[in-house]
Amino acid sequence: MTEESSCFLKVNGAVENEEEWGYDRLAGLPDEHQVEDVSKLVAGMVGSGVRLKAILNSASPISGSDYATFHSEDGKFAASLSLAEATEKGILIYKRDGGPIPVSKGGPTRLAIPCGDNECANVKGVVRIEVTVGKGLDTTYDPFHDIPEIHGHTHGPGHDHDHSHDHNHDHNHDHGHDHSHDHDHGHSH
C-alpha cells in the first residue's frame, strides 16, 4: 500500500502547503511532537497522539489565518478553534493499543484539547483540518449539553442542569455549566 493510498487526514484551506497524512507519517514525526499517553493530559482520553503544532506548521498557514476547523468523516461534526489554541494545546490522537485507532473508537484520528474551554471540541473521526481566516464551521456549541447528536447520549430524569431560561436572548455566553467528564462516554464529538 502506498503512502498516498493510506492517507486519512487532509490539511487544507488557508495554507501554503495542502498536505495529506497517514499513520506512518504521523508516527514518523520526531519524539518531541509525540504524546505517548494522552490520558495523562486529558482525562478520559485513551491512546497516543501528535501535537498539532507539527502538522499545522508543516502546512504553513498563510498570514492572517487565525482558525483551524476539525471536520469529522461523516460531516456531522466540526470544531473551529483559534489557530493559537490548536497550535499551543492541540493533540491529534492517532494510535491506540499500538496501532491505528479503529473508527469504532473515534478513529482514524481524534482531536484532544488539554484544558480546553469546550469539551465538545474533542471531535472524533477527524479526517480534515481546514485553516481559515475567521471562525469556520462549529457544531460544538451546546450550552445546556442537551443535543444528543453532539454528545452521543441523552440525560435521564436525574440530570442536574437548570434549564430554565428566557428564549428571547442570545445563547452565546457561558451559563456556568461544568461539562467536564472523568471518562469517555463514547461521545460523537
Accessible surface in RSA format (square Angstrom, percent):
REM  Atomic radii and reference values for relative SASA: ProtOr
REM  Chains: A
REM  Algorithm: Lee & Richards
REM  Probe-radius: 1.40
REM  Slices: 20
REM RES _ NUM      All-atoms   Total-Side   Main-Chain    Non-polar    All polar
REM                ABS   REL    ABS   REL    ABS   REL    ABS   REL    ABS   REL
RES MET A   1   200.71 103.9 110.37  73.0  90.34 215.1 106.34  90.4  94.37 125.0
RES THR A   2    91.99  65.4  83.94  85.1   8.06  19.2  84.49 113.5   7.51  11.3
RES GLU A   3    75.92  43.6  64.75  49.0  11.17  26.6  59.47 115.0  16.45  13.4
RES GLU A   4   141.73  81.4 127.74  96.6  13.99  33.3  41.49  80.3 100.24  81.8
RES SER A   5    76.19  64.4  41.59  55.5  34.60  79.7  49.89 106.2  26.30  36.9
RES SER A   6    36.04  30.5  24.46  32.6  11.58  26.7  26.21  55.8   9.84  13.8
RES CYS A   7    33.19  25.1   8.88   9.9  24.30  57.1   4.90  12.4  28.29  30.5
RES PHE A   8    48.91  24.5  35.61  22.1  13.30  34.6  46.70  28.3   2.21   6.3
RES LEU A   9     0.25   0.1   0.00   0.0   0.25   0.6   0.00   0.0   0.25   0.7
RES LYS A  10   106.95  52.2 106.95  65.6   0.00   0.0  53.28  48.0  53.67  57.2
RES VAL A  11     0.62   0.4   0.00   0.0   0.62   1.5   0.00   0.0   0.62   1.7
RES ASN A  12    31.47  21.7  31.47  30.4   0.00   0.0   4.16  10.0  27.31  26.4
RES GLY A  13    38.87  47.9   0.00   N/A  38.87  47.9  23.09  63.4  15.78  35.3
RES ALA A  14    18.14  16.7   8.99  13.9   9.14  20.8  16.31  23.0   1.82   4.8
RES VAL A  15    16.14  10.6   0.00   0.0  16.14  38.9   0.00   0.0  16.14  43.8
RES GLU A  16   128.16  73.6  93.65  70.9  34.51  82.2  28.71  55.5  99.45  81.2
RES ASN A  17    66.90  46.1  62.19  60.1   4.70  11.3  16.38  39.4  50.52  48.8
RES GLU A  18   125.66  72.1  95.75  72.4  29.91  71.2  32.85  63.5  92.81  75.8
RES GLU A  19    26.67  15.3  19.29  14.6   7.38  17.6  11.25  21.8  15.42  12.6
RES GLU A  20    70.35  40.4  60.58  45.8   9.77  23.3  23.59  45.6  46.76  38.2
RES TRP A  21     2.77   1.1   2.77   1.3   0.00   0.0   2.77   1.5   0.00   0.0
RES GLY A  22     0.13   0.2   0.00   N/A   0.13   0.2   0.13   0.3   0.00   0.0
RES TYR A  23    47.48  22.2  46.65  26.5   0.84   2.2  39.01  29.3   8.47  10.4
RES ASP A  24   101.57  71.1  90.70  90.3  10.87  25.7  26.33  62.0  75.24  75.0
RES ARG A  25    86.30  36.2  75.17  38.3  11.13  26.5  36.60  50.0  49.70  30.1
RES LEU A  26     0.00   0.0   0.00   0.0   0.00   0.0   0.00   0.0   0.00   0.0
RES ALA A  27    43.15  39.7  22.56  34.8  20.60  46.9  23.07  32.5  20.08  53.2
RES GLY A  28    61.40  75.7   0.00   N/A  61.40  75.7  33.35  91.5  28.04  62.8
RES LEU A  29    30.79  17.1  25.02  17.9   5.77  14.5  25.86  18.2   4.94  13.3
RES PRO A  30    66.99  48.8  55.46  50.6  11.54  41.9  66.99  55.3   0.00   0.0
RES ASP A  31   127.01  89.0 113.56 113.0  13.45  31.8  36.49  85.9  90.52  90.3
RES GLU A  32   127.60  73.3  98.78  74.7  28.82  68.6  60.35 116.7  67.25  54.9
RES HIS A  33    40.62  22.2  40.62  28.2   0.00   0.0  20.54  21.2  20.08  23.4
RES GLN A  34    31.62  17.7  14.94  10.9  16.68  39.7  13.19  28.1  18.44  14.0
RES VAL A  35    12.35   8.1   8.33   7.5   4.02   9.7  12.17  10.6   0.18   0.5
RES GLU A  36   119.60  68.7 105.34  79.7  14.26  34.0  64.47 124.7  55.13  45.0
RES ASP A  37    56.68  39.7  50.46  50.2   6.22  14.7  19.45  45.8  37.23  37.1
RES VAL A  38     0.00   0.0   0.00   0.0   0.00   0.0   0.00   0.0   0.00   0.0
RES SER A  39    50.66  42.8  35.96  48.0  14.70  33.9  20.72  44.1  29.94  41.9
RES LYS A  40   167.48  81.7 130.98  80.4  36.50  86.9  83.05  74.7  84.44  89.9
RES LEU A  41    78.27  43.6  58.52  41.9  19.75  49.6  62.70  44.0  15.57  41.9
RES VAL A  42    17.22  11.3  14.28  12.9   2.95   7.1  17.22  15.0   0.00   0.0
RES ALA A  43    67.68  62.2  42.48  65.6  25.20  57.3  47.73  67.2  19.95  52.8
RES GLY A  44    21.23  26.2   0.00   N/A  21.23  26.2  13.01  35.7   8.22  18.4
RES MET A  45    12.02   6.2  11.09   7.3   0.93   2.2   9.92   8.4   2.09   2.8
RES VAL A  46    80.17  52.8  69.38  62.8  10.79  26.0  70.32  61.1   9.85  26.7
RES GLY A  47    12.54  15.5   0.00   N/A  12.54  15.5   8.44  23.2   4.10   9.2
RES SER A  48    12.99  11.0  12.95  17.3   0.04   0.1   0.90   1.9  12.09  16.9
RES GLY A  49     0.12   0.1   0.00   N/A   0.12   0.1   0.00   0.0   0.12   0.3
RES VAL A  50     0.00   0.0   0.00   0.0   0.00   0.0   0.00   0.0   0.00   0.0
RES ARG A  51    84.58  35.5  84.58  43.1   0.00   0.0  25.48  34.8  59.09  35.8
RES LEU A  52     0.00   0.0   0.00   0.0   0.00   0.0   0.00   0.0   0.00   0.0
RES LYS A  53   101.43  49.5 101.43  62.2   0.00   0.0  44.29  39.9  57.15  60.9
RES ALA A  54    10.64   9.8   2.17   3.3   8.48  19.3   6.64   9.4   4.00  10.6
RES ILE A  55     0.00   0.0   0.00   0.0   0.00   0.0   0.00   0.0   0.00   0.0
RES LEU A  56     1.04   0.6   1.04   0.7   0.00   0.0   1.04   0.7   0.00   0.0
RES ASN A  57    82.47  56.9  68.34  66.0  14.14  34.0  25.61  61.6  56.87  55.0
RES SER A  58    39.37  33.3  21.12  28.2  18.25  42.0  22.55  48.0  16.82  23.6
RES ALA A  59     0.00   0.0   0.00   0.0   0.00   0.0   0.00   0.0   0.00   0.0
RES SER A  60    35.89  30.3  30.70  41.0   5.19  12.0  14.33  30.5  21.56  30.2
RES PRO A  61    39.26  28.6  20.40  18.6  18.86  68.5  20.40  16.8  18.86 117.2
RES ILE A  62    70.91  40.4  67.05  50.0   3.86   9.3  67.75  48.8   3.16   8.6
RES SER A  63   117.10  98.9  82.71 110.4  34.38  79.2  57.51 122.5  59.59  83.5
RES GLY A  64    54.08  66.7   0.00   N/A  54.08  66.7  37.71 103.5  16.37  36.7
RES SER A  65    15.47  13.1   0.64   0.9  14.83  34.2   0.00   0.0  15.47  21.7
RES ASP A  66    62.74  43.9  58.50  58.2   4.24  10.0  29.01  68.3  33.74  33.6
RES TYR A  67    54.47  25.4  54.47  31.0   0.00   0.0  14.66  11.0  39.82  49.1
RES ALA A  68     0.00   0.0   0.00   0.0   0.00   0.0   0.00   0.0   0.00   0.0
RES THR A  69     0.00   0.0   0.00   0.0   0.00   0.0   0.00   0.0   0.00   0.0
RES PHE A  70     0.00   0.0   0.00   0.0   0.00   0.0   0.00   0.0   0.00   0.0
RES HIS A  71    20.95  11.4  20.95  14.6   0.00   0.0  12.74  13.1   8.21   9.5
RES SER A  72     7.44   6.3   3.65   4.9   3.79   8.7   3.65   7.8   3.79   5.3
RES GLU A  73   109.66  63.0  84.86  64.2  24.79  59.0  30.69  59.4  78.97  64.5
RES ASP A  74    88.55  62.0  54.18  53.9  34.37  81.3  41.83  98.5  46.71  46.6
RES GLY A  75    58.88  72.6   0.00   N/A  58.88  72.6  32.29  88.6  26.59  59.5
RES LYS A  76   142.00  69.3 124.65  76.5  17.35  41.3  75.21  67.7  66.79  71.1
RES PHE A  77    18.65   9.3  17.03  10.6   1.61   4.2  17.31  10.5   1.34   3.8
RES ALA A  78     0.76   0.7   0.76   1.2   0.00   0.0   0.76   1.1   0.00   0.0
RES ALA A  79     0.41   0.4   0.41   0.6   0.00   0.0   0.41   0.6   0.00   0.0
RES SER A  80     3.38   2.9   0.00   0.0   3.38   7.8   0.00   0.0   3.38   4.7
RES LEU A  81    16.45   9.2  14.18  10.1   2.28   5.7  16.45  11.6   0.00   0.0
RES SER A  82    41.30  34.9  38.32  51.1   2.98   6.9  30.19  64.3  11.10  15.6
RES LEU A  83    24.89  13.9  24.71  17.7   0.18   0.4  24.83  17.4   0.05   0.1
RES ALA A  84    58.47  53.8  47.46  73.2  11.01  25.0  55.30  77.9   3.17   8.4
RES GLU A  85    39.51  22.7  36.19  27.4   3.32   7.9  15.97  30.9  23.54  19.2
RES ALA A  86     0.00   0.0   0.00   0.0   0.00   0.0   0.00   0.0   0.00   0.0
RES THR A  87    32.29  23.0  28.21  28.6   4.07   9.7  23.46  31.5   8.83  13.3
RES GLU A  88   131.55  75.5  98.87  74.8  32.67  77.8  41.74  80.7  89.81  73.3
RES LYS A  89    76.68  37.4  71.66  44.0   5.02  12.0  50.38  45.3  26.30  28.0
RES GLY A  90     1.43   1.8   0.00   N/A   1.43   1.8   0.00   0.0   1.43   3.2
RES ILE A  91     0.00   0.0   0.00   0.0   0.00   0.0   0.00   0.0   0.00   0.0
RES LEU A  92     0.00   0.0   0.00   0.0   0.00   0.0   0.00   0.0   0.00   0.0
RES ILE A  93     2.16   1.2   2.16   1.6   0.00   0.0   2.16   1.6   0.00   0.0
RES TYR A  94     1.21   0.6   0.72   0.4   0.49   1.3   0.00   0.0   1.21   1.5
RES LYS A  95    40.42  19.7  40.41  24.8   0.00   0.0   8.37   7.5  32.04  34.1
RES ARG A  96    56.67  23.8  50.10  25.5   6.58  15.7   4.64   6.3  52.04  31.5
RES ASP A  97   146.00 102.3  95.95  95.5  50.04 118.3  44.97 105.8 101.03 100.8
RES GLY A  98    69.35  85.5   0.00   N/A  69.35  85.5  33.45  91.8  35.90  80.4
RES GLY A  99    17.16  21.2   0.00   N/A  17.16  21.2  17.16  47.1   0.00   0.0
RES PRO A 100    85.14  62.1  74.23  67.7  10.91  39.6  74.23  61.3  10.91  67.8
RES ILE A 101     9.82   5.6   3.77   2.8   6.05  14.6   3.82   2.8   6.00  16.3
RES PRO A 102    68.21  49.7  56.32  51.3  11.90  43.2  68.21  56.3   0.00   0.0
RES VAL A 103   108.91  71.7  95.20  86.2  13.71  33.0  95.20  82.7  13.71  37.2
RES SER A 104   100.54  85.0  59.42  79.3  41.12  94.7  58.21 124.0  42.33  59.3
RES LYS A 105   105.01  51.2  93.35  57.3  11.66  27.8  44.53  40.1  60.49  64.4
RES GLY A 106     4.05   5.0   0.00   N/A   4.05   5.0   2.89   7.9   1.16   2.6
RES GLY A 107     1.22   1.5   0.00   N/A   1.22   1.5   0.00   0.0   1.22   2.7
RES PRO A 108    21.82  15.9  19.08  17.4   2.75  10.0  20.65  17.1   1.17   7.3
RES THR A 109     0.00   0.0   0.00   0.0   0.00   0.0   0.00   0.0   0.00   0.0
RES ARG A 110    16.33   6.9  16.33   8.3   0.00   0.0   5.12   7.0  11.21   6.8
RES LEU A 111     0.00   0.0   0.00   0.0   0.00   0.0   0.00   0.0   0.00   0.0
RES ALA A 112     0.00   0.0   0.00   0.0   0.00   0.0   0.00   0.0   0.00   0.0
RES ILE A 113     9.25   5.3   2.77   2.1   6.48  15.6   2.77   2.0   6.48  17.6
RES PRO A 114    18.10  13.2  16.86  15.4   1.24   4.5  17.27  14.3   0.83   5.2
RES CYS A 115   115.82  87.6  81.12  90.5  34.70  81.6  38.08  96.5  77.75  83.8
RES GLY A 116    29.05  35.8   0.00   N/A  29.05  35.8   3.31   9.1  25.73  57.6
RES ASP A 117   146.95 102.9 108.92 108.4  38.04  89.9  37.86  89.1 109.09 108.8
RES ASN A 118    54.90  37.9  47.42  45.8   7.49  18.0  25.23  60.7  29.68  28.7
RES GLU A 119    44.51  25.6  31.51  23.8  13.00  31.0  32.33  62.5  12.18   9.9
RES CYS A 120     8.24   6.2   8.18   9.1   0.07   0.2   0.00   0.0   8.24   8.9
RES ALA A 121     2.55   2.3   2.55   3.9   0.00   0.0   2.55   3.6   0.00   0.0
RES ASN A 122     9.71   6.7   9.71   9.4   0.00   0.0   0.82   2.0   8.89   8.6
RES VAL A 123     0.04   0.0   0.04   0.0   0.00   0.0   0.04   0.0   0.00   0.0
RES LYS A 124    34.57  16.9  31.60  19.4   2.96   7.1  17.59  15.8  16.97  18.1
RES GLY A 125    10.64  13.1   0.00   N/A  10.64  13.1  10.64  29.2   0.00   0.0
RES VAL A 126     0.00   0.0   0.00   0.0   0.00   0.0   0.00   0.0   0.00   0.0
RES VAL A 127    36.19  23.8  33.32  30.2   2.87   6.9  33.32  28.9   2.87   7.8
RES ARG A 128    74.33  31.2  74.33  37.9   0.00   0.0  18.35  25.1  55.98  33.9
RES ILE A 129     0.00   0.0   0.00   0.0   0.00   0.0   0.00   0.0   0.00   0.0
RES GLU A 130    44.64  25.6  44.64  33.8   0.00   0.0   0.10   0.2  44.53  36.4
RES VAL A 131     1.03   0.7   0.00   0.0   1.03   2.5   0.00   0.0   1.03   2.8
RES THR A 132    23.73  16.9  21.45  21.7   2.28   5.4  23.73  31.9   0.00   0.0
RES VAL A 133   102.81  67.7  74.67  67.6  28.14  67.8  74.67  64.9  28.14  76.3
RES GLY A 134    29.11  35.9   0.00   N/A  29.11  35.9  28.55  78.4   0.55   1.2
RES LYS A 135   122.64  59.8  89.61  55.0  33.02  78.6  68.46  61.6  54.18  57.7
RES GLY A 136    19.79  24.4   0.00   N/A  19.79  24.4  12.41  34.1   7.38  16.5
RES LEU A 137   104.91  58.4  89.54  64.1  15.37  38.6  97.38  68.4   7.53  20.3
RES ASP A 138    42.66  29.9  17.65  17.6  25.00  59.1  10.01  23.6  32.64  32.6
RES THR A 139    41.99  29.9  30.50  30.9  11.49  27.4  38.32  51.5   3.68   5.6
RES THR A 140     5.73   4.1   4.17   4.2   1.56   3.7   2.78   3.7   2.95   4.5
RES TYR A 141   100.40  46.9  88.09  50.1  12.31  32.0  89.79  67.5  10.61  13.1
RES ASP A 142    15.18  10.6   3.96   3.9  11.22  26.5   0.41   1.0  14.78  14.7
RES PRO A 143    26.33  19.2  14.61  13.3  11.72  42.6  24.90  20.6   1.43   8.9
RES PHE A 144    21.98  11.0  21.98  13.6   0.00   0.0  21.98  13.3   0.00   0.0
RES HIS A 145     4.84   2.6   3.96   2.8   0.89   2.3   2.98   3.1   1.86   2.2
RES ASP A 146    65.17  45.6  45.42  45.2  19.75  46.7  29.68  69.9  35.49  35.4
RES ILE A 147    72.55  41.3  71.27  53.1   1.28   3.1  72.55  52.2   0.01   0.0
RES PRO A 148    51.55  37.6  48.90  44.6   2.65   9.6  49.07  40.5   2.48  15.4
RES GLU A 149   119.35  68.5 108.68  82.2  10.67  25.4  67.33 130.2  52.02  42.5
RES ILE A 150    11.67   6.6  11.67   8.7   0.00   0.0  11.67   8.4   0.00   0.0
RES HIS A 151     1.52   0.8   1.46   1.0   0.07   0.2   1.46   1.5   0.07   0.1
RES GLY A 152    43.69  53.9   0.00   N/A  43.69  53.9  16.62  45.6  27.08  60.6
RES HIS A 153    52.70  28.8  39.88  27.7  12.82  32.8  45.08  46.5   7.62   8.9
RES THR A 154   102.10  72.6  79.42  80.5  22.68  54.1  50.47  67.8  51.64  78.1
RES HIS A 155    61.07  33.4  31.32  21.8  29.75  76.1  21.50  22.2  39.58  46.1
RES GLY A 156    46.01  56.7   0.00   N/A  46.01  56.7  29.62  81.3  16.39  36.7
RES PRO A 157   152.57 111.2 111.30 101.5  41.26 150.0 125.60 103.7  26.97 167.6
RES GLY A 158    73.60  90.8   0.00   N/A  73.60  90.8  45.13 123.8  28.47  63.8
RES HIS A 159    49.30  26.9  19.84  13.8  29.46  75.4  23.62  24.3  25.68  29.9
RES ASP A 160   126.54  88.6  93.69  93.2  32.86  77.7  42.33  99.6  84.21  84.0
RES HIS A 161    35.21  19.2  23.16  16.1  12.05  30.8  15.78  16.3  19.42  22.6
RES ASP A 162   102.76  72.0  85.94  85.5  16.81  39.8  44.86 105.6  57.89  57.7
RES HIS A 163    61.68  33.7  50.41  35.0  11.28  28.9  49.13  50.6  12.56  14.6
RES SER A 164    92.03  77.8  61.78  82.5  30.25  69.7  56.33 120.0  35.70  50.0
RES HIS A 165    60.00  32.8  27.28  19.0  32.73  83.7  35.85  36.9  24.15  28.1
RES ASP A 166    86.22  60.4  73.34  73.0  12.88  30.5  37.13  87.4  49.09  49.0
RES HIS A 167   147.76  80.8 123.29  85.7  24.47  62.6  82.42  84.9  65.33  76.0
RES ASN A 168   138.79  95.7 104.29 100.8  34.50  83.1  30.65  73.8 108.14 104.5
RES HIS A 169    64.35  35.2  46.99  32.7  17.37  44.4  51.91  53.5  12.45  14.5
RES ASP A 170    95.15  66.6  78.41  78.0  16.74  39.6  46.16 108.6  48.99  48.9
RES HIS A 171    53.34  29.2  50.06  34.8   3.28   8.4  38.99  40.2  14.35  16.7
RES ASN A 172   115.98  80.0  86.36  83.5  29.62  71.3  26.72  64.3  89.26  86.3
RES HIS A 173    89.49  48.9  73.95  51.4  15.53  39.7  66.10  68.1  23.39  27.2
RES ASP A 174   122.73  86.0  90.04  89.6  32.69  77.3  45.86 107.9  76.87  76.7
RES HIS A 175    54.04  29.5  22.50  15.6  31.54  80.7  14.00  14.4  40.04  46.6
RES GLY A 176    63.42  78.2   0.00   N/A  63.42  78.2  32.41  88.9  31.01  69.4
RES HIS A 177    40.03  21.9  19.39  13.5  20.65  52.8  14.39  14.8  25.64  29.8
RES ASP A 178   109.76  76.9  85.94  85.5  23.82  56.3  42.43  99.9  67.33  67.1
RES HIS A 179    44.86  24.5  36.72  25.5   8.14  20.8  36.86  38.0   8.00   9.3
RES SER A 180    82.23  69.5  57.15  76.3  25.08  57.8  44.45  94.6  37.79  52.9
RES HIS A 181    49.47  27.0  33.54  23.3  15.93  40.7  30.43  31.4  19.04  22.2
RES ASP A 182   124.59  87.3 105.46 105.0  19.12  45.2  29.70  69.9  94.89  94.6
RES HIS A 183   108.89  59.5 104.04  72.3   4.86  12.4  81.83  84.3  27.06  31.5
RES ASP A 184    63.25  44.3  34.33  34.2  28.92  68.4  22.51  53.0  40.74  40.6
RES HIS A 185    74.43  40.7  44.50  30.9  29.93  76.6  34.01  35.0  40.42  47.0
RES GLY A 186    41.54  51.2   0.00   N/A  41.54  51.2  26.10  71.6  15.44  34.6
RES HIS A 187     6.28   3.4   6.27   4.4   0.01   0.0   1.63   1.7   4.65   5.4
RES SER A 188    46.46  39.3  45.32  60.5   1.15   2.6  16.17  34.4  30.30  42.4
RES HIS A 189     3.84   2.1   2.07   1.4   1.77   4.5   1.93   2.0   1.92   2.2
END  Absolute sums over single chains surface
CHAIN  1 A     9818.6       7157.0       2661.6       5192.7       4625.8
END  Absolute sums over all chains
TOTAL          9818.6       7157.0       2661.6       5192.7       4625.8
